[in-house]
Amino acid sequence: MDGQTISNFGSGITGIALPLTAVLILSASPAQMGILGALDGLAVVMFGLLAGVWVDRVRRRPMLIAADLGRALLLGSIPLAALLGVLGMTQLYGVAALVGILTVFFNVADESYLPSLIPQEQLVEANSKLGMSDSLAEMSGPALAGPLVQLLSAPLAIAFDALSFLVSALGVGLIRTPEPQLKLPAQQQSTWRESIAGLRALWQDSRLRALAISGGLFNFFGNFIGTLYILYIVRELHMSALVVGFLVAAGGLSALVGTFIAGRVIRRIGVGIAIGGMLAFYGLTGSLIVLARGPLWLAATFLFAAQLIGDASISIYFIAEVSLRQAIIPRDLLGRVNASMQLVTRGAMPVAAILAGILGGIIGLRLTIAIGVVGVIAAGLWLLASPVRTANV
């Protein structure tokens, strides 16, 4: 867990420093920010199903370690290029694309690794603890990112993330719990056939299908917000990198609170209502981002309120959603179904990011973000009207 926490801490820095590198150092346009945001989702489309097949065929721990080491090497190239004076948008695009591919493999392996180590009845508790780790990292990483960007520049701040992935690889390598032997079929099918098996299992279960559709809506419209959020804060609301870091850190504090109360909330209202209700409520809090205007202190108040109120709810949503998936997916299909879920829920993100960049340049950043907020609310309401509403772990 410690290695994963440090890795998430570093990623929190890069989550701020990478787009700030594009905006402040390379003067990126809304369209370029859209392309940068699209590359992560493009990796899911191109490699998501393949990752699922590999995760179900090989040991998951070595895959986690390899992904961490690869991401460390790639991110380390950004501060090096900045020091040499050769950093450009092309390199940012390349690093974002390759890190995105490795992250796809890491995420599928990570979600499939946990259920093989603990009993099903402990999934909510375990995912809450992982969420706590993520929240601590989200709270501290971005808070440090602002000062680091101010003191060292955005590209050099990314060096801390590269180092964090090395520590994460070491932490995963030190896990002593033996990974169960994978049960491979006597006659292995082609990669394509095995990939389709994951998609088929996903679509045949009404609960998984509803989660996939809602997740697709959430990520598509949520990407309208995520792609333009920093650009909106820096250029339209005229806030500094320091404020951006503290805003995201405030969200981490809220998410941390969410992880503490997630178990109680899920037990009280049920996992299904927790998933749909918390997602819809998170969308509603996004309206505060759109309403942010006026003097700097007033606009910042709205933004901080959105982070402090909304991130607790989305934290509960993620814990409930992944726990339900891990509970109902057959163990021998975990990798492929989780990969299929990534493909369906995140596959349209490149289109969303590029569309957000285009719309941001045509109708403005505020109105584009407002469209994203409405879409996220709709994703939560969809779940409340689906079979997920009555599901439980």
C-alpha positions, 0 to 999 in steps of 0.5 A: 500500500505504501508504494501505491500511495507514493505513486498516487502522490506523484501522479497528483503532482503530474496531474497538475504539472503536465497540463500546466507545462502545456498551458504555461510553458508551451502556450497550448490552445484549447484544441491542443489541450483537447488532444493531450486529454484525448491520448489517455482514452485512446490508449484504452480503445487501442489496448484495453481488450488486449490488456484484459487477455494478458491479465487473465493469462499471466501473473498480475504482480509482475505486470504491475511492476513493469508498468510502474517502471515504464511510467517512471522512465517516460515521465523522467524524459520530460524534465530532462528535455526541459533542462536541455531546452528541447521540450515541445508539445510533440513530446508531451503527446508521446509521453501522455500516449505511452503512459496512458497505455501502461496505465491501462495495463496497470489498472486492469491488473490492479482491479483484478489483483485485489479479489485474488488476495482477499475474501469477497466480504472484505472487498468494500473495506479493502477498496475503502482503504485503497480509496483512503490511500488515493485521497491522501495522495490527491490531497498532498500531491496537488498541494505540493504541485503548486509550490513546486511549479512556482519554484522549479517550473512545471516540467521539473515538478514531474520528476517527483512523479517519475521517482514515485513510480520507482517507489511504487514498483518496489512496494508491489515487489515487497508484497508477500501474499502469494498470488493464486495460480491462474486457471488457464483453459486446456486449449487456449483461444485466440486473443480476439476470442478471449477479448470477446468473452469479456465483452459478452460477459459484461453485456449479458449481466444487466447490472454490469451493462448498466454500470458500463453505460453510466460509466461511459456517460460519466467519463464522456461528459466528465472529460468536458470538465477535466480537459478544460478545468485548469485552462478555465481556472488559469485563463478565465478566472485568472488564478495561479498554479498555487491556487490550482494545486490547493483546489485539487488538494481540497478535493483530496481532503473531501475524498478522504472523508468519503473513504472514511464514511463509504462503508457506513453509507453503503451499508445504510442505503445499499451499494446500488443506491450509493453508486447512482445517488453519489454520482448524480450528487457529484454532478450537481456539485459541478454546477458550482464550477460553472457559477464561479465568477466575480472577484477572485475570492468569490470565484475561489469560494465556489470552486473550493465548495465544488471540491469539498462537497463533490469529491466525498460523494464521488469517492463513495461512488468509486468504492461502491462501483468497483466493489460491486464489479469485483463481487459479481464478475467470475474470477477467471474473467476478471481481467477481461471483463474489467478491461471491457469495462474500461473500453466501454466507459473510457473508449469515447474519452478521446472524442470527448476531449477533442470535442471539448477543446473544439467547443471550448474555442467556439462557445467558451470554456464555461458553457462547455463545462456546463454541458459536461455537468449536465451529462454527469448528472444524467449518468447518475440518474441512469443508474438509479433507474437501472437494475443496479439500484437494487444490487448489493454486495 
